[in-house]
Amino acid sequence: MMPALLPSPFYGTITWLGRVADRDAALQSAPLTEVLARFSGPEGEAHGGLTRPSCSRVTGQYKKNTEIRNVRQFSILGAEDLAAIAAAMGIEALDPALVGASMVLASIPDFSHIPPSSRLQAEGGATLVVDMENRPCTLPARPIEGVHPGFGKKFKPAAAGRRGITAWVEAEGMLRVGAKVRLHVPDQPVWAHLDAARQG
């Protein structure tokens, strides 16, 4: 039987890790040097948990606040995408903490568009399943505005197509800044009817 997932030649390096301890208090994440990835998500992360209430991203499937599987345990950005967002906003650099990131990975090209159901497997075995591309929202505007006055509202348009991905834990383990992460992709062609499905 052929394997369903193929180890790719693409490796990333974890350049930043963070955690949002209380999202009701603030979206901003606190930087860390290592994070223990549990089946329930990053240890101590407010966006963790095996389930979550449904939000505006899935109103086509569920009534608001329906309890659903949490596939948004991690918010991961590509370092190159983050730099491109900052450039499009007109600032020198954007601290990933300001957008509530859990991880930044460098060196995987077009990171925000890696295939859904890909795996990101770190040294030591911790493995995350890619849910899908993350969509920019207005929530980071306030923390960004506090550091870069006049630039908060520029984040959402600048981040379109560059906001990274959301992911959930398939295999537990420790994630550390500086560790290598290998991209594994599904051995599956793009669905021939995708364009028609998107048109509704």
N, C-alpha and C positions, 0 to 999 in steps of 0.2 A: 504494500500500500504506500502511495506517495505521501510525503509529509504535507500537512495543511499549511504550515508556516515555514518560510525560507529565511535562514540567516542571511542578511544582506551585507555588502561590503561597507556599509555606512556605520560609522561609530560617532557618537557624540561624547563630549566631556561635560560633566556637571560643573558649572561655573558659579552657581548660586542656589541656595536652598532657603526656604522660609516657611513660616507657619502663621496662620491667623488664629489667635487664641480665642477671640470673642468677636464675631462678625457684627453683632449688634452694637458693640462699642466702636469698632473701626474696621474698615476693609483692609487697612494696611497690614502687611505681614512683617514679622520680625525675622531678621536673618539668622541662620543657623549653619553650623559646619557639618552636621549630620542629622538625618531624620530616619526614624524607624518606621518602615512601611508595614502596617498591619493590614489584615483583610478588611478592616474597618476604615482604612485610610492612614494618612500620616498621623503618628501618635500626637495627641494634643491639638489636632486641627479642628477648627470650628466647622469646616466643610466636610468633615469625615462622617463616618457612620455607614452601616450597610444599606440603609434606606434614607430617603429624603423626601420632603414634600415637593410635589411637582411645581414648576414655575412657568413663567411666560414662554420659555423656549419650547415647551411641549403642550401648549394649549390645543393643538390639533389632535392630541391623543388623550388628554386627561383634563378633568376639571381641576381648577387650581387647588393646591394643597392635598391632592391625592398622594398617598404614600406609595413611592416607587423605588426601585433599585437605585442606589446611588452610584452612578457612573461618572460623577464629577468630583471624586475625592481629591484629585490633583489638578491644578491649573499650571500647565507647563508652557514656557515660551522658548523660542529659539533665540539665541544671543544675537544672531544676524537680523532677525525680525525686530527685536527690541531696539537695535541701533537704527533700523530703518524707520521705526515709529518715531523715535526721538528726532531724527532728521526731518521727517515730514511735519512734525510739530514745530520745528524751529528751535529746538533746544539741543545742548551738547550731548546730554545723556539722560536716560530715564531710569531711575532706580526701580527695579522690579518689585520692591516692597510696596511702592505706591499703587501698584495695580493688583495687589493681593496674590502675587505669584507664589507657587509652592516650589518651583524649580525653573532654572534656566539651563538649557543645553546648547552647547556650541558645536558647530561643524556638521550638522545634518542639514543639507540644502532643502530649501522650500519647506521648512519644518511644519508650518501651519497646515500643510496640505498632505502630510503623510497619510496613507490609507487607514480608514477606520478598521479596527480589529488588529492593527499591527501591534507588536510587542516591543517594549523598550526594556531590555534586560541588562541590569547593572552587574558589575563585578561583584561576586559573592552570591548572585542568584536572584536578588530582588527584581521582580518583573511587573511592569505596568502594562495594562491593555489600553490602547488608544480608543476612546469613545468616538470623538469626532472633532472637527475644527471648532474652536471656541469663537463666540461672537462677541465683539466689543459692546460694552454698555456704558451708561453715563456714570455709574457708581465711582470709578476711579477719579472722576473730575475733581471732587472735593479734596482728597489727599494730595493730588498733583497741584492743585491751585495753592495749597498751603506752602509748597516748596517752590513752585514756579508760577508766581502770580500772573494771571492773564492767559495761561496756557491750558488750564484744566479742560475747557470745552473742546480743545483741539485734539484730545486723545481719541475719542470715538471715531471720527473720520480718518485719522491717521493710522489707526489700528485695524481698519478693515482689511481682511485677508492676511493679517500679520499677528493675530491675537494668540496664536499658539493652539494648543489642543487641551482637551480634558481627558482624564484617564483614571482608571481604578486598579486596585492591587489584585494580581492573580497569584503571585508568589511572594510571601513575606521576606523581609530582609532589611539590611541597613543600606541607606543611601548616603554617600559622602561627597562633599565638594572635592573635585579633582578626579573622581572616579570615572571610568569609561563606561559608556552605555551603548549596546549594540542594537540596531534596528532590525527586527524580524518582520517580514511582510507576508500577507496572505498569498498563497499560490492560487490566485483566482483572477480571471480576466474581469475587466470592468463590464458591468451588466449592460447588455445591448439596448435595453429599453429605458436607461436612466434619464435621458433627455425628455422622453415622453412622460415619464412618471413625475418629473419636476414641473411639468406644465399643468399637472392636475387633470 
